[in-house]
Every structure is written in structure tokens, then in C-alpha cells.
């Protein structure tokens, strides 16, 4: 297994990016200003995009695991890698929908709830979004401190 940074042709991974953020215009807002990583284990299994928001503050903007490889530890490995790679990051943020499966994943990775942005998904996306049959309305921000 190898995790590598993607410097060029990030749109080659658009199908995987769209698993975590299903509107391409929203991905375009952070894709070029962030750093992208892919986890390769006999083929790409997962990806993430991270932005630096301030000194010591990073945000996971997109993290996705190929559906057939979910719940096998790849997402957690990526997050653990990020804390090693960004050794100057004292606070890692991630925003997600208010869905138990997503919130539980991040909590298992050491995140706790930070704050919420009311109506984020309904105000910023051009269509209703659903995860696990639940309509996404508010963005839940979680944090993990070093």
C-alpha cells in the first residue's frame, strides 16, 4: 500500500471525488488550492483533498473510498497519514452531512463535533442531496486536535 500526492491531472479522479461531493462545481472550489492524495493498494482505493485554512489549521475537503473497498480501513489510514504528513497541523477540520454513518466514522478516527453550518447543503447545491436515505441539510464540522 502506498499513499502518494497527486500534482497533475487531478480531474482524472473525478469519479472518486464525486462519491464524497456530488457536485463538480463545488469540487472545483477547493481542488486546485488543496493538496490531493491517493491511496494505492494494487490500484487506487481512496483519495482525499486537504486545504490549509490558517497556520496550524487544515481541512479535509474531500475523502472517498471506492464503494467495494469501504469499511476495510482505507479511509482511516488516509486520515492517520494526514496527521503524519501535516506535522504542523494542530487542528484538522472536516465537514460532513448529519448522517450517523459519516459521523461515527470520523468519531472513530478521533474527531469530535465542532460546529454546524445551518442549511449548507440546501443553500449551496443545485439539487437535494441524500446519504443513507437522509436528506443533507446542515454541514456538521468535526475537529481533531493534536
Secondary structure, DSSP 8 states (H G I E B T S, - for coil): -EEEEE-S-GGGGHHHHHHH---HHHHHHHHTTSEEEEEESSSEEEEEEEEEEETTEEEEEEEEE-GGGTTSSHHHHHHHHHHHH-TT-SEEEEEEES-HHHHHHHHHTT-EEEEEETTHHHHH-SS--EETTEE--SEEEEEEE-
